[in-house]
Amino acid sequence: MKNIVLILIMIVVSAWAKGIHSGEVTESMNSGGYTYMKINENNKSYWIAATEMPISKGDKINFTEEMQMQQFESKTLHRTFDNIMFVSHVEAGAADTSSHKQQNIHVTNALASSLKKSKISPFKTADTLGVAETYQKAKSLAGKKVKIRGKVTKVSHMIMGKNWIHIQDGTGDNKTDDIVFTSVKEDAKAGDIITAEGTVAIDKDFGYGYFYPVIIEESTFTK
């Protein structure tokens, strides 16, 4: 069991560390609430999209990768990107990303070690469900509102116009230990312990390879 936990932690740490990038803006445009930027990183050029911000050609920025999409169509730009990376935590400057990676590793280790897998969630209250329990009952819960109390392990801001909040509560296996809540307006921070409420959707396909067997939409969050 300890080996399984260590492997899961290493996978999560690796994913977080790979998500840190630094590069120079060679082209940019604003549209539909997003800033689209062409980045040169170590002589490799690619497009990224972030929540709209002031940016100029030649600016050096650091950012965190959230997800990549192929053949992404921007309806406001009337343009299809062969491949684009949605990003968050955009910061000016060409700082050494190794320090950011190390910080993320420390945070991820802390979150993972505090969420030992069990059958009963330590966060569960009388009116909430567990993460694994929600997966188990997903078909009967589809279209209904549910509450889950747990720890926020990852936040992706304004991707496809929504905030994506990952919650774990110590239950489930590597397929059922993490559940995503989406919200257009509400937000949370990694490490927060919150009660999240929203409507269950199953077999949700957003395209571009992003398929969720269970996801909670139109969510609200309270501490």
Summary of the structure (lengths in Angstrom):
residues: 223
radius of gyration: 18.3
end to end distance: 31.3
largest distance: 54.9
contacts: 672
relative contact order: 0.14
helix: 20%
strand: 50%
